[in-house]
Amino acid sequence: MNPVSRSVQGQENLNPDPSSGAGGSGPLLSAAQRSNLLPLTAAGYAWWRARSLRSLGADFTLEREAALFRALCRPQAGQDWLDVGTSAGFYAGVLARADCRVLAVDLSAPMLREGAKREPDARIDWAQLNMERSDLPPASFDGVTVGATLNETRGPAALLAECARVLRPGGQLWLMYLRRTGGPLQAVFERPKAGGLNFPDPAWVGRHLPGLIRTDGLSAGAVQFERYVKGTDPQGAHGAAGRGVWETL
């Protein structure tokens, strides 16, 4: 796997733009992203993550979520995967146990420490990185997982573009996010001071992934699971039977 240097969290963003002059300026963080920089948030994240989907109307345990991901994406031993916004390392751990090599990235150093503690696997590399604009080489991963990070990022379109850029032809993108429902709570949490969250519509997500084909899109309450494949026939990428898999889990 391509080595990635660890950045130092000492400013509002991790990946400054060299073209912007001295010191550079990258994408600012949302309030939700900044809250993840706190050690207390990292310490309690795994507890919250295990209960979050049920609280959002999806009858999902972590075991069922992992089973859905494995059934649709079928990660293979020896593949290179990128886990974007890894937090406590849930998807990174699932991939490592499938004998994949994983680069788990997050804005938060405390989250990365928590993930490494919970998933002490030599197949996982941990790196502090902002995926709204990364320096990762293009076409360097067989798969990318994004678990809820799409809701928290300041620039969801930029994050999706980066995920697509680093995928190899035929590579998979797995998304789990809260879709737009038009509910009053979403309107509250979209306000900058209340979190600055965003709740994309699945059609909006698809428009921002040109060159990728959606093979599966499954909803449970406000939670959306989607699988995309880069530049290949979805029938040739074993992904057209998502609804049947959903019903049997």
For each residue, the residues with C-beta under 8 A, 3 or more apart:
1: 80 101 103 125
2: 136 137 140
3:
4: 103 105 125 127 129 135 136
5: 127
6: 127 128
7: 14 15 127 128 129
8: 128
9: 14 37 107 108 109 128
10:
11: 14 16
12: 28 29
13: 16 25 26 27 28 29 130
14: 7 9 11 26 107 128 129 130
15: 7 26 129 130 132 133 134 135
16: 11 13 20 23 24 25 26
17: 20 24 25 26 133
18: 24
19: 24
20: 16 17 24 25
21: 24 25
22:
23: 16
24: 16 17 18 19 20 21
25: 13 16 17 20 21
26: 13 14 15 16 17 130 132 133
27: 13 130 132 133 154 155 158
28: 12 13 154
29: 12 13 33 34 107 154
30: 33 34 152 153 154 192 195 196 197
31: 34 35 192 193 194 195 196
32: 35 36 151 152 195 196 197
33: 29 30 36 37 107 152 153 154 196
34: 29 30 31 37
35: 31 32 38 41 195
36: 32 33 41 42 45 87 106 107 108 110 111 152
37: 9 33 34 41 107 108 109 110
38: 35 41 42 110
39: 42 43 110
40: 43 44
41: 35 36 37 38 44 45 108 110 111
42: 36 38 39 45 87 88 108 110 111 113 114
43: 39 40 110 114
44: 40 41 47 48
45: 36 41 42 48 49 87 88 111 114
46: 49 50 88 90 114 118
47: 44 50 51
48: 44 45 51 52
49: 45 46 52 62 87 88 90
50: 46 47 61 62
51: 47 48 54 55
52: 48 49 55 56 148
53: 56 58 60 65 220 221 223
54: 51 57 58 59 60 61
55: 51 52
56: 52 53 178 221 222 223
57: 54 220 221 222 223
58: 53 54 220 221 222 223
59: 54 220
60: 53 54 64 65 220 223
61: 50 54 64 65
62: 49 50 65 66 90
63: 66 67
64: 60 61 67 68 249
65: 53 60 61 62 68 69 176
66: 62 63 69 70 90 94
67: 63 64 70 71 249
68: 64 65 71 72 218 225 245 246 249
69: 65 66 72 73 91 94 145 174
70: 66 67 73 74 75 94 98
71: 67 68 74 245 249
72: 68 69 174 215 216 227 239 242 245
73: 69 70 143 172 174 227
74: 70 71 238
75: 70 79 81 94 95 98 100 143
76: 79 98 100 142
77: 98 99 100
78: 99 100 101
79: 75 76 100 101 142 143
80: 1 100 101 102 103 140 141 142 143
81: 75 95 100 101 102 103 141 142 143 144 145
82: 102 103 105 136 141 143 144 145 163 166
83: 86 89 91 92 95 102 103 104 105 144 145 147
84: 105 131 144 145 146 149 159 163
85: 105 106 107 131 146 147 148 149 152 153
86: 83 89 90 91 92 104 105 106 111 112 115 126
87: 36 42 45 49 90 106 108 111 114 115 147
88: 42 45 46 49 111 114 115 118
89: 83 86 92 93 104 114 115 116 118 119 124
90: 46 49 62 66 86 87 93 94 147
91: 69 83 86 94 95 145 147 174
92: 83 86 89 95 96 102 104 115 119 121 124
93: 89 90 96 97 118 119 121 124
94: 66 69 70 75 90 91 97 98
95: 75 81 83 91 92 98 100 102 143 145
96: 92 93 99 100 102 119 121 123 124
97: 93 94 121
98: 70 75 76 77 94 95
99: 77 78 96 123
100: 75 76 77 78 79 80 81 95 96 123 142 143
101: 1 78 79 80 81 123 125
102: 80 81 82 83 92 95 96 123 124 125
103: 1 4 80 81 82 83 124 125 127 141
104: 83 86 89 92 112 115 119 124 125 126 127
105: 4 82 83 84 85 86 126 127 128 129 131 134
106: 36 85 86 87 111 112 115 126 128 129
107: 9 14 29 33 36 37 85 111 128 129 130
108: 9 36 37 41 42 87 111 112 128
109: 9 37 112 113 128
110: 36 37 38 39 41 42 43 113 114
111: 36 41 42 45 86 87 88 106 107 108 114 115
112: 86 104 106 108 109 115 116 126 127 128
113: 42 109 110 116 117
114: 42 43 45 46 87 88 89 110 111 117 118
115: 86 87 88 89 92 104 106 111 112 118 119 126
116: 89 112 113 119 120 124 126
117: 113 114 120
118: 46 88 89 93 114 115
119: 89 92 93 96 104 115 116 124
120: 116 117
121: 92 93 96 97 124
122:
123: 96 99 100 101 102
124: 89 92 93 96 102 103 104 116 119 121
125: 1 4 101 102 103 104
126: 86 104 105 106 112 115 116
127: 4 5 6 7 103 104 105 112
128: 6 7 8 9 14 105 106 107 108 109 112
129: 4 7 14 15 105 106 107 134 136
130: 13 14 15 26 27 107 133 134
131: 84 85 105 134 149 153 159 162 163
132: 15 26 27 153 154 155 158 159 162
133: 15 17 26 27 130 158 162
134: 15 105 129 130 131 162 166
135: 4 15
136: 2 4 82 129 140 162 166
137: 2 140 166
138: 165 166
139: 165 166 167 168 169
140: 2 80 136 137 166 168
141: 80 81 82 103 144 166 167 168 171
142: 76 79 80 81 100 167 168 171 172
143: 73 75 79 80 81 82 95 100 167 171 172 173 174
144: 81 82 83 84 141 163 166 167 171 172 173 174
145: 69 81 82 83 84 91 95 174
146: 84 85 149 150 159 163 173 174 175 176 177
147: 83 85 87 90 91 176
148: 52 85 151 152 176 177 178
149: 84 85 131 146 152 153 159
150: 146 153 156 159 160 175 177 198 200 205
151: 32 148 177 178 197 198 199 200
152: 30 32 33 36 85 148 149 195 197
153: 30 33 85 131 132 149 150 156 158 159 198
154: 27 28 29 30 33 132 196
155: 27 132 158 159
156: 150 153 159 160 198 200 208
157: 160 161 208
158: 27 132 133 153 155 161 162
159: 84 131 132 146 149 150 153 155 156 162 163
160: 150 156 157 163 164 205 208 209
161: 157 158 164 165 208
162: 131 132 133 134 136 158 159 165 166
163: 82 84 131 144 146 159 160 166 167 173
164: 160 161 167 173 209 210 211 212 230
165: 138 139 161 162
166: 82 134 136 137 138 139 140 141 144 162 163
167: 139 141 142 143 144 163 164 171 172 173 212 230
168: 139 140 141 142 171 230
169: 139 230 231 232
170: 229 230 231 232 237
171: 141 142 143 144 167 168 229 230
172: 73 142 143 144 167 227 228 229 230 237
173: 143 144 146 163 164 167 209 212 227 228 229 230
174: 69 72 73 91 143 144 145 146 225 226 227
175: 146 150 205 224 225 226 227 228
176: 65 146 147 148 223 224 225
177: 146 148 150 151 199 200 205 223 224
178: 56 148 151 186 197 199 222 223 224
179: 199 200 201 202 219 222 223 224
180: 186 199 200 201
181: 186 199 222
182: 186
183: 186 187 222
184: 187 188
185: 188 189
186: 178 180 181 182 183 189 190 197 199
187: 183 184 190 191
188: 184 185 191 194
189: 185 186 194 195 197
190: 186 187 194 195 196 197 198 199
191: 187 188 194 195 196
192: 30 31 196
193: 31 196
194: 31 188 189 190 191
195: 30 31 32 35 152 189 190 191
196: 30 31 32 33 154 190 191 192 193
197: 30 32 151 152 178 186 189 190
198: 150 151 153 156 190
199: 151 177 178 179 180 181 186 190
200: 150 151 156 177 179 180 204 205
201: 179 180 204 205
202: 179 205 206 217 224 226
203: 206 207
204: 200 201 207 208
205: 150 160 175 177 200 201 202 208 209 226
206: 202 203 209 214
207: 203 204 210
208: 156 157 160 161 204 205
209: 160 164 173 205 206 212 214 228
210: 164 207
211: 164 230 231
212: 164 167 173 209 228 229 230 231
213: 228 229 230 231 232 233 234 237
214: 206 209 217 226 227 228 234
215: 72 227 228 229 234 237 239 240 242
216: 72 225 226 227 239 242
217: 202 214 224 225 226 227 242
218: 68 224 225 226 242 243 246
219: 179 223 224 225
220: 53 57 58 59 60 223 225
221: 53 56 57 58
222: 56 57 58 178 179 181 183
223: 53 56 57 58 60 176 177 178 179 219 220
224: 175 176 177 178 179 202 217 218 219
225: 68 174 175 176 216 217 218 219 220
226: 174 175 202 205 214 216 217 218
227: 72 73 172 173 174 175 214 215 216 217 239 242
228: 172 173 175 209 212 213 214 215
229: 170 171 172 173 212 213 215 232 234 237 239
230: 164 167 168 169 170 171 172 173 211 212 213
231: 169 170 211 212 213
232: 169 170 213 229 236 237
233: 213 236 237
234: 213 214 215 229 237 239 240
235: 240
236: 232 233
237: 170 172 213 215 229 232 233 234
238: 74 241
239: 72 215 216 227 229 234 242
240: 215 234 235
241: 238 244 245
242: 72 215 216 217 218 227 239 245 246
243: 218 246 247
244: 241 247 248
245: 68 71 72 241 242 248 249
246: 68 218 242 243 249
247: 243 244
248: 244 245
249: 64 67 68 71 245 246
